[in-house]
Amino acid sequence: MSEAKWYVVHTYSGYENKVKANIEKTIENRHLEDQILEVRVPLQDVVEMRNGAAKQVQKKMFPGYVLLNMVMNDDTWYVVRNTRGVTGFVGPGSKPVPLTEEEMLPLGIKNEDIQVDFAEGDMVVVTGGAWKDTTGVISALSTQKQTVTINVELFGRETPVEISFADIKKA
């Protein structure tokens, strides 16, 4: 299998989040989780003046574009290209061109792998994010996405939650 790279998709302006949701739903329906790893709409924090008060808001870095970390093949190309709201991949003609390391640096996308000392079945504690101080047992581990899936109790039910390697430690 070839390596996953970052590609840029052009969308209708204002449809970035809708395209992201549609692609993620298609990934789930067609079981392409191992080929299309991540869909991103890069955001940046901006301070706006509204009614004389400074307010911090998030704005899209690249309106009209969505970033995809994926393995390029005929299936993934077809799925992304035929998603409602997508006008095409960025690149000459119909050939998508992956982003280079230099182009990815300002986006805050890092390719370094985090070495982990836990495996499926291990008990972990969440150290950051919305699930901080929650404990759970790892049910799935994705080294490419650098996430673990743990089951947490929510409203009396076991619910799978995906958490970044950076936000967990062994219990």
Backbone as CSV, one residue per row, in Angstrom:
resi,resn,N_x,N_y,N_z,CA_x,CA_y,CA_z,C_x,C_y,C_z
1,MET,0.844,-1.193,0.000,0.000,0.000,0.000,0.881,1.245,0.000
2,SER,0.498,2.226,-0.790,1.290,3.449,-0.845,1.015,4.316,0.382
3,GLU,1.857,5.311,0.553,1.787,6.156,1.744,0.737,7.250,1.586
4,ALA,0.098,7.611,2.696,-0.896,8.681,2.680,-0.194,10.030,2.589
5,LYS,-0.767,10.933,1.803,-0.228,12.287,1.646,-1.375,13.272,1.795
6,TRP,-1.023,14.537,1.978,-2.026,15.596,2.096,-2.341,16.170,0.725
7,TYR,-3.631,16.254,0.410,-4.104,16.827,-0.848,-5.076,17.959,-0.539
8,VAL,-5.237,18.862,-1.500,-6.148,19.997,-1.336,-7.293,19.835,-2.332
9,VAL,-8.514,20.031,-1.831,-9.712,19.933,-2.655,-10.367,21.297,-2.699
10,HIS,-10.772,21.721,-3.886,-11.473,22.994,-4.059,-12.970,22.738,-3.911
11,THR,-13.640,23.610,-3.130,-15.085,23.475,-2.914,-15.774,24.788,-3.241
12,TYR,-17.090,24.733,-3.280,-17.836,25.980,-3.379,-17.578,26.760,-2.101
13,SER,-17.427,28.073,-2.212,-17.157,28.895,-1.041,-18.331,28.817,-0.065
14,GLY,-18.012,28.612,1.211,-19.042,28.479,2.230,-19.510,27.051,2.443
15,TYR,-19.059,26.115,1.599,-19.475,24.718,1.697,-18.408,23.826,2.333
16,GLU,-17.333,24.444,2.879,-16.197,23.664,3.370,-16.608,22.654,4.437
17,ASN,-17.362,23.099,5.443,-17.758,22.196,6.529,-18.752,21.141,6.055
18,LYS,-19.610,21.516,5.110,-20.568,20.561,4.547,-19.830,19.480,3.753
19,VAL,-18.827,19.899,2.973,-18.020,18.941,2.203,-17.281,18.013,3.155
20,LYS,-16.706,18.577,4.221,-15.998,17.770,5.223,-16.937,16.710,5.804
21,ALA,-18.139,17.119,6.192,-19.113,16.189,6.765,-19.520,15.118,5.752
22,ASN,-19.733,15.512,4.499,-20.120,14.554,3.458,-19.027,13.526,3.201
23,ILE,-17.767,13.983,3.145,-16.656,13.061,2.908,-16.515,12.107,4.092
24,GLU,-16.624,12.639,5.321,-16.508,11.777,6.495,-17.617,10.734,6.533
25,LYS,-18.822,11.099,6.127,-19.941,10.151,6.086,-19.681,9.075,5.031
26,THR,-19.155,9.473,3.870,-18.844,8.517,2.808,-17.737,7.556,3.240
27,ILE,-16.722,8.084,3.955,-15.636,7.237,4.467,-16.223,6.151,5.361
28,GLU,-17.138,6.550,6.236,-17.767,5.602,7.157,-18.610,4.577,6.398
29,ASN,-19.417,5.040,5.444,-20.309,4.149,4.698,-19.558,3.151,3.826
30,ARG,-18.465,3.588,3.203,-17.703,2.725,2.295,-16.512,2.053,2.966
31,HIS,-16.350,2.271,4.273,-15.252,1.673,5.059,-13.891,2.004,4.461
32,LEU,-13.654,3.295,4.226,-12.388,3.769,3.657,-11.508,4.412,4.722
33,GLU,-11.730,4.060,6.017,-11.000,4.680,7.117,-9.491,4.504,6.990
34,ASP,-9.057,3.398,6.368,-7.623,3.138,6.227,-7.026,3.820,5.001
35,GLN,-7.867,4.429,4.146,-7.366,5.089,2.940,-7.520,6.613,2.998
36,ILE,-8.630,7.098,3.547,-8.809,8.536,3.760,-8.749,8.738,5.267
37,LEU,-7.594,9.224,5.757,-7.320,9.242,7.184,-7.882,10.461,7.898
38,GLU,-7.853,11.623,7.229,-8.280,12.848,7.915,-8.797,13.866,6.912
39,VAL,-9.827,14.591,7.320,-10.395,15.668,6.516,-10.340,16.921,7.385
40,ARG,-9.748,18.003,6.874,-9.568,19.217,7.677,-10.006,20.461,6.943
41,VAL,-10.611,21.378,7.712,-10.862,22.739,7.248,-10.001,23.605,8.172
42,PRO,-8.797,24.036,7.719,-7.901,24.783,8.607,-8.510,26.099,9.076
43,LEU,-8.435,26.320,10.394,-8.967,27.537,10.998,-7.839,28.310,11.674
44,GLN,-8.024,29.617,11.803,-7.061,30.444,12.532,-7.827,31.383,13.445
45,ASP,-7.210,31.714,14.587,-7.828,32.645,15.527,-7.558,34.071,15.068
46,VAL,-8.620,34.886,14.986,-8.519,36.272,14.541,-9.264,37.143,15.551
47,VAL,-8.719,38.310,15.837,-9.384,39.259,16.727,-10.150,40.254,15.871
48,GLU,-11.457,40.332,16.101,-12.314,41.262,15.360,-12.837,42.317,16.311
49,MET,-13.044,43.518,15.791,-13.654,44.594,16.580,-15.138,44.626,16.244
50,ARG,-15.968,44.372,17.260,-17.414,44.420,17.060,-18.022,45.286,18.142
51,ASN,-18.738,46.298,17.747,-19.378,47.231,18.675,-18.377,47.789,19.689
52,GLY,-17.177,48.095,19.220,-16.153,48.681,20.080,-15.449,47.698,20.988
53,ALA,-15.768,46.401,20.896,-15.124,45.400,21.751,-14.350,44.410,20.893
54,ALA,-13.173,44.051,21.382,-12.364,43.060,20.669,-12.918,41.670,20.975
55,LYS,-13.122,40.890,19.928,-13.678,39.557,20.094,-12.823,38.579,19.300
56,GLN,-12.453,37.468,19.935,-11.640,36.469,19.241,-12.557,35.450,18.578
57,VAL,-12.371,35.291,17.266,-13.184,34.351,16.496,-12.264,33.481,15.636
58,GLN,-12.818,32.347,15.192,-12.053,31.479,14.293,-12.542,31.697,12.868
59,LYS,-11.588,31.898,11.974,-11.901,32.081,10.555,-11.192,30.999,9.757
60,LYS,-11.748,30.686,8.597,-11.119,29.704,7.714,-9.838,30.296,7.135
61,MET,-8.752,29.516,7.189,-7.488,29.978,6.615,-7.591,30.077,5.099
62,PHE,-8.256,29.096,4.491,-8.362,29.040,3.039,-9.824,28.825,2.645
63,PRO,-10.611,29.902,2.571,-12.015,29.727,2.166,-12.095,29.062,0.796
64,GLY,-12.951,28.061,0.702,-13.120,27.361,-0.564,-12.216,26.152,-0.721
65,TYR,-11.463,25.790,0.340,-10.561,24.641,0.241,-10.681,23.741,1.461
66,VAL,-10.495,22.436,1.234,-10.501,21.434,2.289,-9.248,20.580,2.110
67,LEU,-8.582,20.237,3.223,-7.376,19.399,3.171,-7.739,17.961,3.496
68,LEU,-7.120,17.024,2.757,-7.372,15.601,2.953,-6.056,14.859,3.114
69,ASN,-5.946,14.032,4.156,-4.802,13.136,4.307,-5.278,11.779,3.836
70,MET,-4.797,11.360,2.664,-5.329,10.139,2.059,-4.323,9.430,1.182
71,VAL,-4.601,8.158,0.940,-3.844,7.360,-0.014,-4.552,7.548,-1.347
72,MET,-3.840,8.075,-2.339,-4.466,8.363,-3.624,-4.562,7.089,-4.458
73,ASN,-5.772,6.698,-4.781,-6.015,5.606,-5.728,-7.337,5.904,-6.438
74,ASP,-7.748,5.038,-7.341,-8.954,5.306,-8.128,-10.197,5.431,-7.250
75,ASP,-10.310,4.569,-6.214,-11.486,4.601,-5.344,-11.574,5.911,-4.561
76,THR,-10.463,6.295,-3.906,-10.493,7.506,-3.084,-10.675,8.744,-3.960
77,TRP,-10.025,8.761,-5.119,-10.178,9.896,-6.033,-11.645,10.042,-6.431
78,TYR,-12.275,8.924,-6.797,-13.669,8.938,-7.223,-14.593,9.419,-6.102
79,VAL,-14.391,8.891,-4.884,-15.239,9.257,-3.748,-15.157,10.751,-3.480
80,VAL,-13.935,11.288,-3.409,-13.762,12.708,-3.096,-14.262,13.569,-4.243
81,ARG,-13.888,13.237,-5.448,-14.231,14.048,-6.627,-15.742,14.130,-6.833
82,ASN,-16.467,13.070,-6.470,-17.910,13.037,-6.688,-18.713,13.383,-5.437
83,THR,-18.071,14.004,-4.465,-18.772,14.481,-3.279,-19.451,15.799,-3.629
84,ARG,-20.696,15.954,-3.183,-21.442,17.180,-3.470,-20.713,18.382,-2.876
85,GLY,-20.496,19.419,-3.685,-19.817,20.632,-3.237,-18.356,20.688,-3.633
86,VAL,-17.769,19.552,-4.042,-16.363,19.516,-4.463,-16.289,19.855,-5.944
87,THR,-15.420,20.835,-6.289,-15.258,21.182,-7.705,-14.034,20.504,-8.303
88,GLY,-13.120,20.024,-7.456,-11.958,19.287,-7.974,-10.774,19.348,-7.042
89,PHE,-9.770,18.540,-7.365,-8.510,18.563,-6.634,-7.653,19.707,-7.144
90,VAL,-6.752,20.205,-6.298,-5.808,21.218,-6.727,-4.647,20.501,-7.401
91,GLY,-4.367,20.887,-8.629,-3.304,20.262,-9.411,-3.599,20.458,-10.885
92,PRO,-2.607,20.205,-11.744,-2.821,20.407,-13.179,-3.771,19.366,-13.762
93,GLY,-4.750,19.820,-14.499,-5.705,18.900,-15.122,-6.482,18.147,-14.069
94,SER,-6.561,16.828,-14.228,-7.303,16.018,-13.252,-6.349,15.249,-12.340
95,LYS,-5.042,15.612,-12.374,-4.060,14.894,-11.558,-3.784,15.656,-10.271
96,PRO,-4.240,15.118,-9.121,-3.997,15.792,-7.850,-2.515,15.790,-7.480
97,VAL,-2.042,16.899,-6.914,-0.650,17.013,-6.490,-0.621,17.113,-4.964
98,PRO,0.130,16.217,-4.292,0.183,16.294,-2.827,0.966,17.509,-2.356
99,LEU,0.656,17.972,-1.126,1.393,19.081,-0.526,2.791,18.614,-0.140
100,THR,3.767,19.528,-0.228,5.129,19.207,0.196,5.263,19.502,1.688
101,GLU,6.358,19.031,2.294,6.619,19.279,3.720,6.641,20.787,3.999
102,GLU,7.265,21.571,3.104,7.369,23.016,3.299,5.996,23.676,3.276
103,GLU,5.107,23.202,2.418,3.762,23.768,2.328,2.921,23.421,3.553
104,MET,3.233,22.301,4.208,2.446,21.859,5.357,2.863,22.537,6.656
105,LEU,4.111,23.010,6.761,4.604,23.615,7.999,3.751,24.777,8.505
106,PRO,3.391,25.774,7.662,2.585,26.881,8.178,1.177,26.462,8.599
107,LEU,0.727,25.285,8.185,-0.616,24.820,8.518,-0.664,24.153,9.890
108,GLY,0.506,23.924,10.478,0.552,23.267,11.778,0.351,21.768,11.701
109,ILE,0.517,21.202,10.515,0.365,19.759,10.336,1.743,19.136,10.455
110,LYS,1.905,18.291,11.446,3.202,17.668,11.688,3.139,16.203,11.307
111,ASN,4.218,15.703,10.738,4.255,14.312,10.320,5.013,13.402,11.271
112,GLU,5.599,13.972,12.346,6.380,13.102,13.218,5.461,12.139,13.953
113,ASP,5.933,10.919,14.146,5.160,9.906,14.837,5.449,9.965,16.323
114,ILE,4.423,9.811,17.112,4.576,9.754,18.557,4.711,8.287,18.933
115,GLN,5.780,7.959,19.666,5.967,6.590,20.126,5.092,6.370,21.345
116,VAL,4.335,5.291,21.365,3.418,5.028,22.465,3.813,3.760,23.208
117,ASP,3.514,3.751,24.504,3.850,2.584,25.313,2.590,1.880,25.808
118,PHE,1.510,1.978,25.026,0.283,1.287,25.389,-0.264,0.560,24.171
119,ALA,-1.190,-0.373,24.427,-1.758,-1.198,23.365,-3.239,-1.412,23.657
120,GLU,-3.922,-2.089,22.741,-5.337,-2.393,22.940,-5.499,-3.195,24.222
121,GLY,-6.530,-2.838,24.988,-6.788,-3.532,26.244,-6.198,-2.829,27.455
122,ASP,-5.297,-1.857,27.246,-4.690,-1.121,28.361,-5.656,-0.067,28.898
123,MET,-5.576,0.171,30.209,-6.370,1.219,30.855,-5.586,2.530,30.751
124,VAL,-6.260,3.603,30.274,-5.602,4.906,30.128,-6.440,6.004,30.779
125,VAL,-5.767,7.126,31.082,-6.430,8.307,31.637,-6.288,9.432,30.614
126,VAL,-7.377,10.143,30.343,-7.348,11.265,29.407,-6.807,12.486,30.154
127,THR,-5.766,13.126,29.578,-5.101,14.242,30.250,-5.492,15.605,29.693
128,GLY,-6.242,15.643,28.595,-6.627,16.920,28.010,-7.896,16.810,27.198
129,GLY,-8.453,17.949,26.850,-9.638,17.982,26.009,-10.922,17.842,26.812
130,ALA,-12.019,17.587,26.114,-13.341,17.514,26.730,-13.479,16.332,27.692
131,TRP,-12.705,15.276,27.481,-12.806,14.068,28.296,-11.740,14.006,29.378
132,LYS,-11.146,15.151,29.732,-10.078,15.201,30.734,-10.485,14.476,32.020
133,ASP,-9.531,13.721,32.599,-9.699,12.957,33.844,-10.620,11.750,33.701
134,THR,-10.980,11.388,32.468,-11.785,10.196,32.236,-10.854,9.006,32.051
135,THR,-11.240,7.851,32.580,-10.448,6.642,32.349,-11.225,5.727,31.423
136,GLY,-10.488,4.925,30.678,-11.130,3.988,29.766,-10.154,2.954,29.275
137,VAL,-10.683,1.900,28.684,-9.874,0.824,28.133,-9.770,1.033,26.624
138,ILE,-8.553,0.930,26.090,-8.337,1.130,24.653,-8.972,-0.016,23.883
139,SER,-9.896,0.328,22.967,-10.536,-0.692,22.139,-9.955,-0.704,20.728
140,ALA,-9.341,0.414,20.313,-8.710,0.484,18.990,-7.577,1.497,19.048
141,LEU,-6.548,1.271,18.220,-5.365,2.121,18.201,-5.008,2.390,16.744
142,SER,-4.889,3.661,16.351,-4.527,4.016,14.981,-3.223,4.813,15.004
143,THR,-2.131,4.179,14.577,-0.848,4.880,14.587,-0.791,5.920,13.473
144,GLN,-1.483,5.693,12.351,-1.464,6.676,11.263,-2.184,7.956,11.668
145,LYS,-3.348,7.841,12.289,-4.088,9.018,12.737,-3.602,9.497,14.094
146,GLN,-2.785,8.676,14.764,-2.246,8.962,16.098,-3.372,9.197,17.092
147,THR,-4.334,8.260,17.080,-5.455,8.319,18.008,-5.725,6.943,18.595
148,VAL,-6.399,6.937,19.736,-6.905,5.701,20.322,-8.410,5.860,20.475
149,THR,-9.119,4.749,20.461,-10.540,4.762,20.728,-10.736,4.074,22.070
150,ILE,-11.370,4.791,22.994,-11.661,4.201,24.300,-13.164,4.236,24.511
151,ASN,-13.643,3.333,25.346,-15.060,3.332,25.693,-15.238,4.080,26.997
152,VAL,-16.101,5.094,26.988,-16.404,5.850,28.203,-17.894,5.697,28.493
153,GLU,-18.256,5.831,29.757,-19.660,5.719,30.123,-20.325,7.075,29.975
154,LEU,-21.344,7.129,29.138,-22.068,8.360,28.865,-23.558,8.051,28.957
155,PHE,-24.237,8.672,29.891,-25.667,8.436,30.107,-25.968,6.959,30.352
156,GLY,-25.088,6.300,31.104,-25.308,4.904,31.463,-24.980,3.908,30.370
157,ARG,-24.348,4.380,29.270,-24.002,3.487,28.159,-22.528,3.612,27.820
158,GLU,-21.943,2.518,27.355,-20.571,2.558,26.877,-20.576,3.233,25.503
159,THR,-19.772,4.275,25.360,-19.715,5.029,24.112,-18.268,5.126,23.647
160,PRO,-17.965,4.746,22.384,-16.584,4.872,21.898,-16.231,6.335,21.632
161,VAL,-15.028,6.737,22.084,-14.554,8.104,21.903,-13.140,8.043,21.353
162,GLU,-12.854,8.840,20.299,-11.523,8.878,19.705,-10.728,10.023,20.330
163,ILE,-9.516,9.685,20.836,-8.692,10.660,21.539,-7.272,10.607,21.001
164,SER,-6.637,11.773,20.883,-5.266,11.888,20.385,-4.277,11.254,21.358
165,PHE,-3.174,10.699,20.807,-2.107,10.143,21.635,-1.611,11.172,22.645
166,ALA,-1.553,12.444,22.239,-1.001,13.495,23.089,-1.864,13.738,24.333
167,ASP,-3.133,13.326,24.293,-4.044,13.623,25.388,-4.307,12.449,26.326
168,ILE,-3.468,11.406,26.279,-3.688,10.267,27.180,-2.394,9.812,27.824
169,LYS,-2.537,9.109,28.940,-1.401,8.458,29.581,-1.896,7.168,30.217
170,LYS,-0.961,6.247,30.478,-1.327,4.967,31.083,-1.841,5.190,32.496
171,ALA,-2.855,4.421,32.849,-3.442,4.538,34.197,-2.602,3.794,35.215
